[in-house]
Amino acid sequence: MTATDRIDTLRDRHANLDSKLDQEVNRPLPDEATLHELKRQKLAIKDEIARLERV
């Protein structure tokens, strides 16, 4: 897998997490632990994308 392929995969995962985050936020009683975990995962993916783009 090339770096470009990896970045594309990570961007897809990031978009998927963004969708899940939106769904959780729009629930009547959003779970704060779930929100925190989704945000943590999104940030980790964003950091990995940035690292790969620098290479």
Secondary structure, DSSP 4 states (H G I P E B T S, - for coil): --HHHHHHHHHHHHHHHHHHHHHHHTSSS--HHHHHHHHHHHHHHHHHHHHHHH-
